[in-house]
Structures are given as structure tokens and as C-alpha cells.
Amino acid sequence: MSKPDTVRFRYNQAILVAAIIAFVGALPLANARNYLLPVLLVPLAVAVWAWRAGTDADARELRIRALVGQRRIGWDQVLELTTDQRGRAVARLDDGRQVVLPAVRGADLPQLVAATGQPLPDAPADTPGQ
């Protein structure tokens, strides 16, 4: 269960609905011959991926979730959050690697940074008398 201060980014749930429809559509094909039963595994894998894959962020770390596993990246390892040419969010790490953050778009970066508890760099500082 996620904590209230955890920000979760997930893919559109229409992918899950499409996977369920594909599963139902593949049932007659899989029932035709026994060797066609593995055809049902494809929409099932897509459904699990659509339900699980994404990025979770809190004040301590980023959690990048995939179909079967997850990767944790501490904020101290992240040098920069930027976007690639396709508009996806990318984390540049201190070891020179770049990690695409699943389900995070460039427009979501302020929300991602806010999850760290740090102020945004472009936010004006509160100064007395103004």
C-alpha cells in the first residue's frame, strides 16, 4: 500500500480494458486446439503490465515498476530530471546512465519534484516585505 505522500504515475487504464477484450477474443482460438492455449498468455501479460508498470516517487526515492520487478533509485543518485525528444521524463543518474521513467510525461515533472519535498528551482523564494 502506498503512503499518502507517495506520488504514483501509471499508464492509462484503457490498456487494461483492451487486454481484457483481447483475452476474451482469443478464447475461441485457444479452445480450437490445445497447442494454441499459450496465445492467452499474451493479453494476460499485457494486462498485468498495464496494472503494475509505472513510477512511484516519495521523499526518499524513485521506484520504477515493470511487469515482474522494480528498481529503486535514491534521490541522491539523480543529477537531473529532464525530457527526451518524445516528451517522456528521463532521470540522469550520477553514474552517467539515463533512466526513462515509465508513465511520467514532461508535464508531470513539477508534480514529481514536489514529491521530494524540495521547492521547485523556478519557484520564487519567500522574502519578507513582499
N, C-alpha and C positions, 0 to 999 in steps of 0.2 A: 504494500500500500504506500502511496506517495504521501509525503508530508505536505502541509498546506503551503510551505514556502518553496516547493519544487514546481518548476515550470515544465510542462510536458508539451512536446511537439510531436504530432502524429500525422500520417498521411490521411487523405480524405477517405472516409469510411465507405464511399461508393465503390472502392476497390474490393472491399469485403463483400458487398452485395453482389458485385459482378462475379466474384469467385464462387459464391453460393449458387448463383444461377448457372455458372459453368459446370459445377458439380452435378446439379440436377440434370443438366443437359447431357452430361457424359454417362449417366446411369444406364440408359438403353444400350449404348455402345459397350460398356463394361459388362453388361449382362449377356451380350450376344455370344461372347467366347471368354473362357476363363483366362486366357493369356492377355486379354485386354483389361483386366482388373487394375493393373498399375496406372492406367490412364486417369483414374480417380485421384491419384496422388498429386497430380499437377495442380488442379484447383484447390485441393486441400492445403498444399504448401503455400499457395498464393494467399489463401485466407488466413493462415497462421502468420505469415509475414505481414499482411495488412493490419492485423490486430496488434502485433508486437513491435514492429520496426518504428524507430523514431529516435528522438533525442530528449533526455531529461537533464535539467540543469538546476542546481541549487547553489548555495553559498560556498560549498566545498569543492564540487567537481562537476564535470560533464559525464553523462552516461549515454553512450551510443549503443542502441539496441538493434539487433539484427534478427534474422529468422531463428537462430538457435543459441546465440550468445550475446554478450555485451562487453563493451570496453569502457573502462573508467579513465578519465583524463583529469588530473587536478588542474585547478586554475593557475597554479604556479608554473605549469608546463606550457600554458598558452601564451604566446607572444602577441598574437593579433587575431582578431576576428574580421573577416573580410568576405567579399562575394567573388564568385568566379564569373566567367563570361555568360553562363546560363542563368545567373541570378540566385544560385544556391549559396548558402552560407558555408564558409570554409574556416577552419581553425588552423593557424600556422603555429607549429609547436617549436619548442626551444632546441630540438634536435634536427631541425630543418625539414621535417615532414609536414605535409598538409593533409588534413583530415576533413572530408566533406561531412557536414552534419546532416544526417537524414531528416527529412521533413521540415527543415528550417530554411526559410527563404530570406533573401536580403532584407526585406521589410520587417522581418521578425528580430533582427539583431538588437534593436533597443530593448525589446522585452527580454531577450537572452541576457544582455548585460545587466539589466535590472535584477535578474535572479541572483546575481553575485552579491548584491547588496552594495555595490560600488556606484558612485554617481557617474552619469554619462559624461564623457570628455567635453562635449559641446554645451553641457548644461551650465547656465550662468551661476557663479558662486553667490551665495547669500552674503551680502555685505551690509553692515549696519548703516542706517541713514538713507537707504534707498527703498 
